[in-house]
């Protein structure tokens, strides 16, 4: 997706200490609503860096992360993978490009980026996550056997400590009940790689999705709202959910911020939007408090680490997905989860 509003990328050797501080400052400003000043800081770092260096690529990466639109982000992402193929950010950039392609239903384009990531970085840090997103794309292409194979491969590659990704994979695996995997392989399907052209007019105009999922758990926002969810007795066991009263979607107050309003019985919704997860409860409490001040009905879920910060209770996954999209429009990254 993974944070207050944006996932903070890991620091790399390409960043000087001063640049690192500048990028963190810029992100903090954008998260707090001062986007113009925050982006100006990033532009100043790019201006003083030397084109052709990893430091310059790092500046382009952060400018993309903090972009106002997906179109602006995509321009910098594509420039990085074409002009800076040795940048330590290439893996993450390919994954983000695939997510942008998926958002505009260009499934073949998404698979091209994911395939390149798999071929060029077979043991990279994003390899398991790439398998999960490959599965999501293949489900959209109605190729359930290969989607389930990719999802199984992703689970096998996921660290036991990566709870959020394992939750995502297990949630998606509910769609694999009764699906026979392709024989002789459980690896993601190969897609013929193509050269990625530099483009100045990307098609997407939706707000940039800024989280990757570390901060995300089970979320399949692309599933149809009327799809029936089945329990996978081989991987996920859960009692049948009892019917829940319908919830109303959040209203928009005068300041334009969506207010998370629960309809029906308080706390009875099956779905929520997860914003972040922390190993320290005080950090989760601080995040929830900040979100509440912005008008969201936020809470901390869990009595032991990881402490998850979640918003709202919604009767259907479609309602929670609608809220998630409204949050992303305000650069608050989240994903849909089953409510506790």
N, C-alpha and C positions, 0 to 999 in steps of 0.2 A: 502497500500500500505503500514503520514502520508512516514523547512529543506533546507539544501543546497544539501547534498547528501544522508543523512540518517535522518529518523525521530528520534528525541530525545525523548526517553522514559521518562515518569514521574519519579521523584525521589521518592523512597520508604523509609520506615523506616529501611529497611534492609541495607541501605547504610550509612556509616559514612561520615562525611563532607569531609574527606581526600579522601575516595574512590570515592565519587561523583565528586570531582574535577578532580580526575585521569581519570575517565570515560569520562568526558566532554572534557578533554584535548586530550584523545586518539581519540575520534570521530572527533575533530577538525583537528587533524593531518591526519587521514584517508581521511577526506573530502578534504583536501588540497593536497592530493597526496602522503603524507608520510605515507603510510600504514604500512610499516615494523615497524617503531618507534611507531606508534599508537597502533598496536596490541601487541607489546612488553610491553607497559605500562599495558595493561589489563592482560597479562600473569603474570606480577609481582604482581598485586593485588591478582590474584587467588592463586599464590604461597604462599603468606603470610596469606591467610585466612584459616580458619579451615574447613575441609571437614565435611559435615553434617549440616552446619549452613546456614542460609539465606544469609549471606554475601558471602559465597562460591557460592551459587546458583546465586546470583546477578552477580558475576564475570563471571560465565558460560554464563549467559544471554547476557552480553555485548560482550563477545567473539563471541557469535553467531551473534549478531547484526552487528559486524564489520568483520565477516568472508569474505574471498575472494570468497568462493563458497557456493552454497546451500548445498552441501554434508557436508562440515565442520559445517555449521550452524545447520543442522538437527541433527548431532550427539550430540551437546550440548543441543538443544531443547528437544530431547528425553530423555536425561539424567535428565534434570530438571523435566519433568512430571513424571518420574519413581522414582527418588531418592528424589525429593523435592516437593511432591504434595501440601504442604502447602505454598509454595513460592507465594508471591503476583504477581509473573510474570506468573503463570500457565495459566491464561485466555489468555493473549496475546500470549503465546507460542503455545497454542492449535490452535489459529486462524492462526498464522504464519505457523504451520505445515500443516493445511488444505490448505493454499495457495500454499505451495510447492507441495502438492499432486495434486492439481488442475493443476499446471503448467506442470506436467508430465502426465496429463490425467488419474490419478488414482482417479476417481470420488468417488468410494466407500470408499477409504481410507480417502479422504477429508471429506466425510459425517460422518465418524466415529469420527474424531476429533471434528467436529462441533456439533455432537450429544452429545459428552461428555461435551463439553463446556456448552451446553444448559441445560443438566441434572444437572451438578455439580455447575453451576453458573447461575441459572435462573434469578437473578436480578443483575448480574454483569455489569460492565461498558462496556463490549464488547458484551452484549447480542443482541442489535439491529444490530450491525455490523455483528455478526455471522449469523443473519437471512438473511441479504443481500447476504453474501457469500454462504449460503445454497441455496438461489434462483439461484445464478449463476451456482452452481454445478448441480442443478436439470435441468436447461435449457440445460446444456451439455449432460445430460442423456435423453433429449427429454421428460421430464416429466413437460410439461408446466403448467398444473393445480396446481400441488403442488409447483412448482417454484413460480407461481404468489401468491399463498397463503402465502408462506414464505416471499415474498417481501412485501406483504401487512402487515404482522405481524411486519416485521422490521420497516416499516414506522410508524406504530402505537406506537412502542417503542422508536422511535427516538426523541430526544429533539428538540424543535423548534429552539433552538440556534445552533444546529449542521447542519449548512447550507450545508457543503460539503457532508455529508452522505445523507441528504435528496435529494440533487441533484443526487447523484449516484442512489439512489432507484428510483427516478422519471424517470431517463434516462432508467433504466432497465425495468421499468413498461411499456414502449412503446411496449414491446413484449407481453404484456398481453391483447392487444386489441382483443376482441371477445373470450377470453379464459374464460370458466366457472370454477369458483373456486370449489374445492371439497366441498360437502355439510357437514354441521355440524362442520366444523373447518376451521380456517385460520392460524393455527399454523404450524410450520415446521414439516415435517414428521419425525417419529422416526426411528432411525437406531439402530440395536442391537449393543451395545458397545462391543468392544473387548479389551483385554489387549494389551497395547502398548509395544512391546518388545524393549529392548535396542539393537540398531544396530550399527555396526562399519563400515558398508559399504553402506550408503544410495545410492539409485540409481541416484538421481538427481546430475547433474554436472553443471547445469546452474548457473550464478551468482545469489547470494542471493537477493531476493526481499526485500527491507528494508523499506518500507513504508507501512503504513496501511492507509491505507487510511485516517486519519484525514486530511491528506493533499491531499485527493483525492476527486474529484467530479465525475460526471457521466462518468463512464468508463466501457465498456464491451469489453475488449481487446480480449476476446475469441470468439466474434461473427464472423461469416463468413463474408468475405469482400463483398460477393455478396448478402448479406441479405438485404431485403427491410425494411426500417424503417418506422413505422407508428405512427401517433400521437395518444396518448390516450386522447380522448376528455374529459374523466372524471378526469384526473389528470394533464395532460400537454397539453396546447394549444399553437400551434405555426403555423405560416403561412408556406405554402409549400416552401421549399428551391428552389431557382432558380439554374439551372445548372451552375457549376463552371468550369473554365478551369483546365486542369490537372496540378498538381504540380509535380516537380521532387523531388525525395528523396535527402537527404543531401549527399554531397560528403565527402570524407575523405581527409583532407589536410595532409601535410607531417608529422605533429606531431601526427597523428592518431586520433585526436579529430574530431567527426562529426560536420560539419558546417551546420547550419540550413539555407538552401537556399530555397527561395520561387520562384517557377516558375510561368509563366503566369503573371496575374495582381497582383501587390503587395497587400497583405492583403485580397485576395479574397477566400482563402481556407476555407472550412467548419469546419475543425478539427484542434485542437492544442494539445500540450502536456503540462499539468499543472504540475508545480514543487512544488509550495507552495502557501499558502494564509496567509495574515497578517491583523491584525486590524490596524496597523500603516503603513501609506504609505511610510515613510522613510525607514522602514525595507524592504518593498517590492522593493523599488528602489535600495537599497543596494544589494539585492539578484540578481536583474536583471543585475546590473552593473557587479557583480562578474561573472555571467554566460556569459555575453558578452565578458569579458576578456578571458574566456576559449574558445571562438570561437562560441558560440551559439547565435542565433538570438532571444534574450529574450525581453520581454516587460512586463509592468504592466497593467493589465486589470481591469477596474472599476474605478469609480469616488468616491465611498464610500466603507467603509469596508464591507466585506473582500476584500482586494486588492490582486488580484491573479497574480502570476508570471507564465507566459506562454511562450512556445517556438514554433515558426513557425506557418504557415498556410498550411494545406494539403487538397487536394481535396477529399480524401477518408479516411475513418476510418482505412483501411488497411495500408495506407501509414503512418498515424500518429502512428499506433501501431508498425510499423517497427522502427520508430524513438524512440519510448518509449523503445523498447527492447534494442536498441543500447545505450541508456542512462543508462539503468539498468546495462548493462555490464560494465559501468564505475562508478557504484555505485551512480548514480544520479537517485533518485526515482521520478517517475512521473506517470501520467495516462492520458488517452485520454478524451478530452472534446469537446463539440461543440464550435467552435471559436465564439467570439463576433463579 
